[in-house]
Amino acid sequence: MEPNTDPFHRKITYLRISITDRCNLRCLYCISADGVRPLTHKDILTYEEILDTTRAAVELGITKVRITGGEPLIRRDILHFIRLLCTIPGLKDVSITTNGTLLKDMAGPIFDAGIRRINISLDTLNPLKFQRITRRDCFDKVREGISAAKETGFSPIKLNVVLIKGLNDNEIPQFAELSIRSPYVIRFIEFMPIGKIACWDRQKVITSSEIKSRLESLGPLQQVTSSGNDGPAKQYRFAHAKGEIGIISPISNHFCADCNRLRLTADGKLRPCLFSDHEIDIKTSLRSGCTQEDIKRLIQQGIAEKPKRHHAGHGNNTGLRPMSKIGG
């Protein structure tokens, strides 16, 4: 069996790396209004430790990396880190997920550092609702950041929309229209039970089938052949649209059979599954003088311990860590 193949014959080629647990927003589905106690500087992996881990992962067959947070753009010297990350031999794809608040000034430098694909969180097109969801008044900054990303030349630009029944699901038509007139990929994501967030309720989940049905009421959808960068999203587009629509269904129609990813948390834990608190401690080994082969063995352990499927959505919220502590 190949070193990056798990017990269920899935080839693991994708590593999501959280470089910080800190965020300048307080999205209600991700974190409490008061936030959580942030990790100290010594608790998070250094850039050098992340790069060493990534090099080992690439030697095992990882070809794709996404930088996440928290909000990754608030970490100091991130551009230096991106430049080094993008030069790792064998790493074919480096992308980033951001909330967009700092992107107006950072889009150009991020692009110059080597990243071409970007995901931006945008759960509403309404400034007042944005403030309710994020508990911050910075809608205009995010829209300016999206415009800056477009002008800089990022492609694709994916806008992530977490749908919550009764909160923003009435905006599905407006987001659909945005995909028609602009070259964005609008990605509708089912509301997930991550951490001890009080607002999660199965009744607030808009399922993928309902999302698709609502979209089809606006006009016929054409299915788009998925590329290697679409991940778990089912891709569609309206006729003559400049952009596309993706639907991600971790709750109603889980995609575990095709999951190809691991997650590295900011505090140096490798997570085989988003919805499980099972983790492999890499940081302790990194700081105990381990070799590259030692790191590779820990990554292979994570691959070997990847579960067949998750069980999120069948009861209460999943796991103890909030999403900000895992990495989006």
Buried (B, 14 or more C-beta within 10 A) or exposed (E): EEEBBBEEEBEBBBBBBBBBBBBBBBBBBBBBEEBBEBBEEEEBBBBEBBBBBBBBBBBBBBBBBBBBBBBBBBBEEBBEBBBBBBEBEEBEBBBBBBBBBBBBEBBBBBBEBBBBBBBBBBBBBBBEBBBBBBBBEBBEBBBBBBBBBBEBEBEBBBBBBBBBBEBBBBBBEEBBBBBBEBEBBBBBBBBBBBBBBEEBEEEBBBBBEBBBEBBEEEEEBEEBEEEEEBBBBBBBBBEEBEBBBBBBBBBBBBBBEEBBBBBBBBBBBBBBBBBBEBBBEBBEBBEEEBEEEBBBBBBBEBBEBBBEEBEBBEEEBBBEBBBBBBBB
